[in-house]
Every structure is written in structure tokens, then in C-alpha cells.
Amino acid sequence: MLGPLLLSIQNMGEICQSDTIYQRLFSELKQSTRASEQNCRDVAQRLTEEAIRICTESRRIQASGEVETWAMTLAQHRLQQCLHYYRLGSRQAPVELHSTLSAIVYRYITPPQVQSSYQARLELIRDFLQGFYVETLSAFRKEAQLPATYRPQTIVELAEYLAFTERYGKRRIPLSRGRSQQLVILRAQTFSQQQPKETFVDLDQAAEGSSQDSDQTWNDSAMQQVRNAMAAESSEPELDSLRQTVVEELIAYLEEHNQQDCADYFALRLQDLPTREIEEILGLTPRQRDYLQQRFKYHLLRFALGHRWELVHQWLEADLEKDLGLTPRQWQLLQEQLSGEQAHLLRLKQEGLSEQEISQTLNCKVTQVQKRWFKVLELSWEIRNQSVSGAGASSDE
């Protein structure tokens, strides 16, 4: 009788511990995001279950005598990873993950016998990661016990999936002689070995659906999912149009301010060219290129927070209707740091008053209104960027 009783007490303890973790994660998600309550509950539940499962399956954690501490630490770590990608937004977050994984696999993705250009290697990495994302989505569904049709629909769900993908790729896989390697590197090595010599997978061909290589790494079903994802990326013409407008107006702004070299630098950056190639094209030394980059950043800031702040913030989904892209906690922090004059200016902006009307209300010049508003926007960006950079990640189990 004692055995079942002890087991029952242990199960009750795990339930209480799980509920404590869940409540803490749910509360922080609700406070730090703009997601719905049900959305926060679902994500908090999945993160809690993952942390509890790891602690249950890990012999080292079980033997440590600090299972509860480990479970809370792992859950908090996963939450912070999720919030990190959430704060980056639906467009920048995937770019950030892609950059992280690309840096990990860069040296492993090209077979030694292949002499490839920098751009060709980037295309091959992009090709490989498209397949890896399909694999991670399948693994996420399985581990989170989600239906086979599940796809992230909200920003917080996307952030949860991206954080899982990063952890999944960095998992250490045991090898012989006590060695281990990250999963994404093993996948990259296998992918490279399967590529024909001096041949690269054409992403355009993949998007069109043709597959002549019988040794294709992905199966037909996975290939279809990749094509769907690629099509989905270009299915938002309004966002694409808005982005193009921002690009065109920024270039025009730079040219109007006699910053043609900054405009040229920006145009090259849009092509994802490496730094060394930009230096060669513009005929600059590393020091000169660094100076040009700093000058470009200065004018970019003036454009984004002053000249066309409404256009830029609309494109970033950070306009006034969305509290400048801040979470409830960040918005409250902004309110606390504003002076009385700045808070009044913010309220007038929210009411939709023009700069001329605001200048009359505040009894000041329009240029003074613009300068004060620049400071408010600058503070909001600082708060948002501090939250992004402050979400440091500890090592995973």
C-alpha cells in the first residue's frame, strides 16, 4: 500500500509544480505580449509541459535533487527565447533565426570538392534551411502533441515555433568516443554530401515544383510544404508595396540631403552583399566603409523618427494605433519616462491633431513640435531595443 501512496504524493507534487510554472508563464506572456488570453494560455501550457518532460526524462536532473528549480529555470529560459522572437516581430524574427542557423552551418554546408562563390553558398544554405524548417515544424507538432495540420497563426505562436527551431537545431546528438554534435550541423553535413558535385539546388526551380534529381533530400510532401511557405512569403502585396515605398523614399531623402554615397551604400546593402564586396565596389577601405556606415545610420534615424516617421512605423506595425509597437509593459514604462510636456504631446498625437494644430495648442513653433516628437519616438525605440537585447539566453539542457 505504501508504494501507490508515495506515487500518488509524487504525482500531486508534480501537478502543483506544473501549475506554479504555468501560472507564472501565463502571467508574463499576458503582460509582455499583445496576444489573446487563450493564445497565452496555450503557449504557456506547451512551454510548461516541455520543461516538465525534460526534467522527468533527464537522469542528471533527477539525480540533482533540485528538480523543481531546474523545471522553473528551463521554463523561464524557453519563455525568454519566445519573447525575444516575439519582440522582433513577424518579419524580423524569421530573419534573425535564419541568420543564427546560417552562421552555425556555414562552414559545413559546402563539400570540400566544390569551389563555390559566396553568393552560391548562401543560396545553398537557404535551400538547406528551407528543408530544415519543414523538419522542425514536424518535430514541433509531435513533441507538443499538436495536430498534423497545425501551423503558427499568431505572432506569439510564430515566436514559440522559431524559439523551438533554434533549440532543436542546437540539440547535442551523442556520437562515438564520447563526442557530440549539434543536430543542425549533422543535417547540414548530410545535405552537403548528397549534393551532386558542382551543382546547387535552384530555389526558383523548387518554387516552381520541378524536381529532376532522384536523390532529392526532401520528399514530395515536404517539397510541397516548402513551396507553400515560399508562396506565402510573397502573398502580402500591401506589405511588399509599403516596404518598396519606404526604400524609395529613403533613397530620395538621402539624395535630397546630398548623401549619394549613403544611397549607394544602402542600395548595395539591400542586395545582401558581404562587407568586403561592398568595400570593393565603392572603392573604400574598411575604416572609410565604417565611417560611411555610421553616417548612413545617422540619416536613417533622422528619416525613421522625423522625416517620415508615420510611414516607417506603419511598415513596422508600430504606429500610434498599436502603441508604437510596444507591449503593455513597455508602453507603461514609456508613460513613466515621459515628461509632462511629452505626455501631453503624445495624447495630442493620439487624437490625430496635425503638427500645426499641436503647435497652436502647445503655443510653440512647428519645428519645436517635430523635435519634441522625435525625442518621444527615440525613447520608444530605446525601450523596445533594450527589451530585445536584454532577453539573453542561457545554455539549453
VEXDREN-2710 file (C-alpha; in Angstrom, 1 decimal):
% VEXDREN-2710
k/r/px/py/pz
1/MET/0.0/0.0/0.0
2/LEU/2.9/2.3/0.7
3/GLY/4.2/2.3/-2.9
4/PRO/1.0/3.5/-4.5
5/LEU/0.6/6.1/-1.8
6/LEU/4.1/7.5/-2.4
7/LEU/3.5/7.5/-6.1
8/SER/0.3/9.4/-5.6
9/ILE/2.0/12.0/-3.4
10/GLN/4.8/12.4/-6.0
11/ASN/2.2/12.9/-8.8
12/MET/0.4/15.5/-6.7
13/GLY/3.7/17.3/-6.2
14/GLU/4.4/17.4/-9.9
15/ILE/0.9/18.7/-10.6
16/CYS/1.4/21.5/-8.1
17/GLN/4.8/22.3/-9.5
18/SER/3.4/22.3/-13.1
19/ASP/0.6/24.6/-12.1
20/THR/3.0/27.1/-10.5
21/ILE/5.2/27.2/-13.6
22/TYR/2.2/27.5/-15.9
23/GLN/0.7/30.4/-13.9
24/ARG/4.0/32.3/-13.9
25/LEU/4.5/31.8/-17.7
26/PHE/0.9/32.7/-18.5
27/SER/1.1/35.9/-16.4
28/GLU/4.3/37.0/-18.1
29/LEU/3.0/36.2/-21.6
30/LYS/-0.1/38.2/-20.9
31/GLN/1.9/41.2/-19.6
32/SER/4.6/41.1/-22.2
33/THR/2.6/40.5/-25.4
34/ARG/-0.5/41.7/-27.2
35/ALA/-1.7/38.1/-27.7
36/SER/-5.2/37.0/-26.7
37/GLU/-5.7/35.3/-23.3
38/GLN/-6.4/31.9/-24.9
39/ASN/-3.3/32.2/-27.0
40/CYS/-1.2/33.0/-23.9
41/ARG/-2.7/30.0/-22.1
42/ASP/-1.9/27.6/-25.0
43/VAL/1.7/28.7/-25.3
44/ALA/2.3/28.7/-21.5
45/GLN/0.9/25.2/-21.3
46/ARG/3.1/23.9/-24.0
47/LEU/6.2/25.5/-22.6
48/THR/5.4/24.2/-19.1
49/GLU/4.8/20.6/-20.4
50/GLU/8.1/20.7/-22.3
51/ALA/10.1/21.8/-19.3
52/ILE/8.4/19.2/-17.1
53/ARG/9.1/16.5/-19.7
54/ILE/12.8/17.3/-19.9
55/CYS/13.2/17.2/-16.2
56/THR/11.3/13.9/-16.0
57/GLU/13.5/12.3/-18.7
58/SER/16.8/13.7/-17.6
59/ARG/18.7/11.4/-15.2
60/ARG/21.1/14.2/-14.3
61/ILE/18.3/16.5/-13.3
62/GLN/16.5/13.7/-11.4
63/ALA/19.7/12.9/-9.5
64/SER/20.5/16.6/-8.7
65/GLY/17.7/16.8/-6.0
66/GLU/16.7/20.2/-7.5
67/VAL/14.1/19.1/-10.0
68/GLU/11.7/22.0/-9.2
69/THR/14.5/24.6/-9.6
70/TRP/15.5/23.0/-12.9
71/ALA/11.9/22.9/-14.2
72/MET/11.3/26.6/-13.4
73/THR/14.7/27.6/-14.9
74/LEU/14.1/25.7/-18.2
75/ALA/10.6/27.0/-18.5
76/GLN/11.7/30.6/-17.9
77/HIS/14.5/30.1/-20.5
78/ARG/12.1/28.9/-23.1
79/LEU/9.8/31.8/-22.3
80/GLN/12.5/34.4/-22.8
81/GLN/13.5/32.8/-26.1
82/CYS/9.9/33.0/-27.2
83/LEU/9.6/36.7/-26.1
84/HIS/12.9/37.5/-27.8
85/TYR/11.4/36.4/-31.2
86/TYR/8.1/38.0/-30.4
87/ARG/9.7/41.4/-29.8
88/LEU/11.4/41.2/-33.2
89/GLY/8.1/40.9/-35.0
90/SER/6.7/38.6/-37.7
91/ARG/9.2/39.8/-40.4
92/GLN/12.4/40.3/-38.5
93/ALA/12.1/37.3/-36.3
94/PRO/12.5/34.7/-39.1
95/VAL/15.4/36.7/-40.5
96/GLU/17.1/36.6/-37.1
97/LEU/16.7/32.8/-36.8
98/HIS/17.9/32.3/-40.4
99/SER/21.0/34.4/-39.7
100/THR/21.7/32.4/-36.5
101/LEU/21.4/29.0/-38.1
102/SER/23.3/30.1/-41.2
103/ALA/26.2/31.2/-39.1
104/ILE/26.3/27.7/-37.5
105/VAL/26.2/25.7/-40.7
106/TYR/28.2/28.0/-43.0
107/ARG/31.5/26.0/-42.8
108/TYR/29.7/22.7/-43.1
109/ILE/27.3/23.2/-45.9
110/THR/29.7/23.0/-48.9
111/PRO/31.6/19.8/-49.8
112/PRO/35.4/20.2/-50.0
113/GLN/35.5/19.3/-53.7
114/VAL/33.1/22.2/-54.6
115/GLN/34.6/25.6/-55.3
116/SER/31.7/27.9/-54.7
117/SER/31.2/31.7/-54.6
118/TYR/30.0/33.4/-51.5
119/GLN/26.6/34.0/-53.1
120/ALA/26.3/30.4/-54.3
121/ARG/27.0/29.1/-50.8
122/LEU/24.3/31.5/-49.4
123/GLU/21.8/30.0/-51.8
124/LEU/22.7/26.5/-50.9
125/ILE/22.4/27.4/-47.1
126/ARG/19.0/28.9/-47.8
127/ASP/18.0/25.8/-49.7
128/PHE/19.1/23.5/-46.9
129/LEU/17.4/25.6/-44.2
130/GLN/14.1/25.5/-46.1
131/GLY/14.1/21.8/-45.7
132/PHE/15.2/22.0/-42.1
133/TYR/12.3/24.3/-41.2
134/VAL/9.9/21.7/-42.6
135/GLU/11.6/19.1/-40.3
136/THR/11.4/21.3/-37.3
137/LEU/7.7/22.1/-37.8
138/SER/7.0/18.3/-37.9
139/ALA/9.1/17.8/-34.8
140/PHE/7.3/20.7/-33.0
141/ARG/3.9/19.2/-33.8
142/LYS/5.0/15.8/-32.5
143/GLU/6.6/17.0/-29.3
144/ALA/3.9/19.5/-28.5
145/GLN/1.2/16.8/-29.4
146/LEU/-0.4/19.1/-31.9
147/PRO/-2.4/18.0/-35.0
148/ALA/-0.5/17.3/-38.2
149/THR/-2.2/20.3/-39.8
150/TYR/-1.1/22.8/-37.2
151/ARG/0.7/25.9/-38.4
152/PRO/1.6/29.1/-36.3
153/GLN/-1.2/31.6/-36.9
154/THR/-0.3/34.5/-34.5
155/ILE/2.9/36.3/-33.7
156/VAL/3.3/34.7/-30.4
157/GLU/2.8/31.2/-31.9
158/LEU/5.4/32.1/-34.6
159/ALA/7.8/33.2/-31.9
160/GLU/7.2/29.9/-30.0
161/TYR/7.9/27.9/-33.1
162/LEU/11.1/29.9/-34.0
163/ALA/12.4/29.5/-30.5
164/PHE/11.8/25.8/-30.7
165/THR/13.5/25.6/-34.0
166/GLU/16.6/27.3/-32.6
167/ARG/16.7/24.9/-29.6
168/TYR/16.0/21.9/-31.9
169/GLY/18.9/22.8/-34.2
170/LYS/21.3/23.3/-31.3
171/ARG/20.5/20.0/-29.6
172/ARG/23.6/17.9/-28.9
173/ILE/23.5/14.5/-30.5
174/PRO/25.8/11.9/-29.0
175/LEU/28.4/10.4/-31.3
176/SER/31.1/7.7/-30.8
177/ARG/34.0/8.1/-28.4
178/GLY/32.1/10.4/-26.1
179/ARG/31.7/13.1/-28.7
180/SER/28.6/15.1/-29.6
181/GLN/27.5/17.5/-32.3
182/GLN/24.6/19.9/-32.9
183/LEU/21.7/18.5/-34.8
184/VAL/21.6/21.2/-37.5
185/ILE/25.3/20.6/-38.2
186/LEU/24.7/16.9/-38.7
187/ARG/21.8/17.6/-41.0
188/ALA/23.9/20.2/-43.0
189/GLN/26.8/17.7/-43.4
190/THR/24.4/15.0/-44.7
191/PHE/22.8/17.6/-47.1
192/SER/26.1/18.6/-48.5
193/GLN/27.2/15.0/-49.1
194/GLN/24.0/14.4/-51.1
195/GLN/24.6/17.3/-53.4
196/PRO/25.9/16.5/-56.9
197/LYS/29.4/17.9/-57.4
198/GLU/29.5/21.5/-58.5
199/THR/25.7/21.5/-58.6
200/PHE/23.4/23.6/-56.4
201/VAL/19.7/23.3/-55.8
202/ASP/17.8/26.1/-57.6
203/LEU/15.3/27.8/-55.3
204/ASP/13.4/29.1/-58.3
205/GLN/13.1/25.6/-59.6
206/ALA/12.0/24.4/-56.2
207/ALA/9.3/27.1/-56.1
208/GLU/8.0/26.0/-59.5
209/GLY/7.8/22.4/-58.4
210/SER/10.1/20.7/-60.8
211/SER/12.4/18.0/-59.3
212/GLN/14.6/16.1/-61.7
213/ASP/17.1/14.9/-59.2
214/SER/16.1/11.4/-58.0
215/ASP/18.4/11.9/-54.9
216/GLN/16.4/14.9/-53.7
217/THR/16.7/15.3/-50.0
218/TRP/13.1/16.2/-49.4
219/ASN/10.1/14.0/-50.2
220/ASP/7.2/15.3/-52.4
221/SER/5.1/16.2/-49.4
222/ALA/7.8/18.2/-47.7
223/MET/8.6/19.9/-51.0
224/GLN/5.0/20.9/-51.4
225/GLN/5.1/22.5/-47.9
226/VAL/8.2/24.4/-48.8
227/ARG/6.6/25.7/-52.0
228/ASN/3.5/26.7/-50.0
229/ALA/5.7/28.6/-47.5
230/MET/7.6/30.3/-50.2
231/ALA/4.4/31.4/-51.9
232/ALA/3.1/32.6/-48.5
233/GLU/6.0/34.9/-48.1
234/SER/5.1/36.8/-51.2
235/SER/1.3/36.7/-50.7
236/GLU/1.2/40.1/-48.9
237/PRO/1.4/42.7/-51.8
238/GLU/0.4/45.5/-49.4
239/LEU/3.4/44.9/-47.1
240/ASP/5.7/44.5/-50.1
241/SER/4.4/47.7/-51.6
242/LEU/4.8/49.6/-48.3
243/ARG/8.4/48.3/-48.0
244/GLN/9.2/49.4/-51.5
245/THR/7.7/52.9/-50.7
246/VAL/9.9/53.1/-47.6
247/VAL/13.0/52.1/-49.7
248/GLU/12.3/54.6/-52.5
249/GLU/11.6/57.5/-50.1
250/LEU/14.7/56.8/-48.0
251/ILE/16.9/56.9/-51.1
252/ALA/15.2/60.1/-52.3
253/TYR/15.7/61.6/-48.8
254/LEU/19.4/60.7/-48.9
255/GLU/19.8/62.2/-52.4
256/GLU/18.0/65.4/-51.3
257/HIS/20.4/65.8/-48.5
258/ASN/23.5/65.3/-50.7
259/GLN/24.2/61.9/-49.3
260/GLN/24.6/60.0/-52.6
261/ASP/27.3/57.7/-51.2
262/CYS/24.9/56.7/-48.4
263/ALA/22.3/56.0/-51.0
264/ASP/24.7/53.8/-52.9
265/TYR/25.7/52.0/-49.7
266/PHE/22.0/51.4/-48.9
267/ALA/21.4/50.0/-52.4
268/LEU/24.2/47.5/-52.0
269/ARG/23.0/46.5/-48.5
270/LEU/19.6/45.7/-50.0
271/GLN/21.3/43.1/-52.2
272/ASP/22.7/41.3/-49.1
273/LEU/26.3/41.7/-50.4
274/PRO/29.0/40.9/-47.9
275/THR/31.0/43.8/-46.4
276/ARG/34.2/43.0/-48.4
277/GLU/32.3/43.2/-51.7
278/ILE/30.7/46.5/-50.8
279/GLU/34.1/47.9/-50.0
280/GLU/35.4/46.7/-53.3
281/ILE/32.5/48.2/-55.3
282/LEU/32.6/51.5/-53.6
283/GLY/36.4/51.6/-53.5
284/LEU/36.6/52.1/-49.7
285/THR/39.0/50.9/-47.1
286/PRO/37.4/49.2/-44.0
287/ARG/37.8/52.4/-42.0
288/GLN/36.1/54.5/-44.7
289/ARG/33.3/52.0/-45.0
290/ASP/32.8/52.0/-41.3
291/TYR/32.6/55.8/-41.3
292/LEU/30.1/55.7/-44.2
293/GLN/28.0/53.1/-42.3
294/GLN/27.8/55.3/-39.2
295/ARG/26.8/58.3/-41.3
296/PHE/24.1/56.2/-43.0
297/LYS/22.8/55.1/-39.7
298/TYR/22.6/58.7/-38.6
299/HIS/20.5/59.7/-41.6
300/LEU/18.4/56.5/-41.3
301/LEU/17.5/57.5/-37.8
302/ARG/16.5/61.1/-38.9
303/PHE/14.4/59.6/-41.6
304/ALA/12.7/57.0/-39.4
305/LEU/12.0/59.2/-36.4
306/GLY/11.5/62.5/-38.1
307/HIS/11.1/62.9/-41.9
308/ARG/8.6/60.0/-42.5
309/TRP/8.0/58.5/-39.1
310/GLU/4.4/57.6/-39.8
311/LEU/5.3/55.7/-43.0
312/VAL/8.2/53.8/-41.3
313/HIS/6.1/53.0/-38.2
314/GLN/3.2/51.8/-40.3
315/TRP/5.6/49.4/-42.2
316/LEU/7.0/48.2/-38.9
317/GLU/3.5/47.7/-37.5
318/ALA/4.4/50.2/-34.7
319/ASP/2.1/53.1/-35.4
320/LEU/0.2/55.0/-32.8
321/GLU/-2.8/52.8/-33.1
322/LYS/-0.6/49.9/-31.9
323/ASP/1.1/51.9/-29.1
324/LEU/4.2/52.4/-31.2
325/GLY/4.7/48.6/-31.3
326/LEU/5.3/48.4/-27.6
327/THR/3.9/45.7/-25.3
328/PRO/1.6/46.8/-22.4
329/ARG/4.6/46.7/-20.0
330/GLN/6.8/48.7/-22.4
331/TRP/4.0/51.2/-23.1
332/GLN/3.6/51.7/-19.3
333/LEU/7.4/52.2/-19.0
334/LEU/7.3/54.8/-21.8
335/GLN/4.5/56.7/-20.0
336/GLU/6.5/56.7/-16.8
337/GLN/9.6/58.2/-18.5
338/LEU/7.9/60.9/-20.4
339/SER/7.9/64.5/-19.1
340/GLY/4.5/66.2/-18.6
341/GLU/5.1/68.1/-21.8
342/GLN/5.9/65.0/-23.8
343/ALA/2.9/63.1/-22.4
344/HIS/0.7/65.9/-23.5
345/LEU/2.2/65.9/-26.9
346/LEU/1.6/62.1/-27.2
347/ARG/-2.0/62.5/-26.2
348/LEU/-2.5/65.2/-28.9
349/LYS/-0.8/62.9/-31.5
350/GLN/-3.2/60.1/-30.5
351/GLU/-6.1/62.4/-31.0
352/GLY/-5.0/62.8/-34.6
353/LEU/-4.1/66.5/-34.5
354/SER/-1.8/67.9/-37.1
355/GLU/1.5/69.5/-36.3
356/GLN/0.1/72.9/-36.9
357/GLU/-2.8/72.3/-34.6
358/ILE/-0.5/70.9/-31.9
359/SER/1.9/73.9/-32.2
360/GLN/-1.1/76.2/-31.6
361/THR/-2.3/74.1/-28.6
362/LEU/1.2/74.0/-27.0
363/ASN/2.0/77.6/-28.1
364/CYS/5.2/76.7/-29.8
365/LYS/6.7/76.5/-33.3
366/VAL/6.0/73.5/-35.6
367/THR/9.8/72.8/-35.6
368/GLN/9.7/72.6/-31.8
369/VAL/6.8/70.1/-32.1
370/GLN/8.8/68.0/-34.5
371/LYS/11.9/68.0/-32.3
372/ARG/9.9/67.0/-29.2
373/TRP/8.1/64.2/-31.0
374/PHE/11.5/63.0/-32.3
375/LYS/12.5/62.6/-28.7
376/VAL/9.4/60.7/-27.8
377/LEU/9.9/58.3/-30.7
378/GLU/13.6/57.9/-29.9
379/LEU/12.7/56.9/-26.3
380/SER/10.1/54.4/-27.5
381/TRP/12.7/52.8/-29.8
382/GLU/15.2/52.7/-26.9
383/ILE/12.7/50.9/-24.7
384/ARG/11.9/48.4/-27.4
385/ASN/15.5/47.7/-28.3
386/GLN/16.5/47.4/-24.7
387/SER/13.9/44.7/-24.2
388/VAL/15.2/42.8/-27.3
389/SER/18.8/43.0/-26.4
390/GLY/18.1/42.2/-22.7
391/ALA/16.5/38.9/-23.4
392/GLY/19.7/36.9/-23.0
393/ALA/19.6/33.2/-23.4
394/SER/21.2/30.8/-21.1
395/SER/22.6/27.4/-22.2
396/ASP/19.9/24.8/-23.0
397/GLU/19.6/21.4/-21.4
END
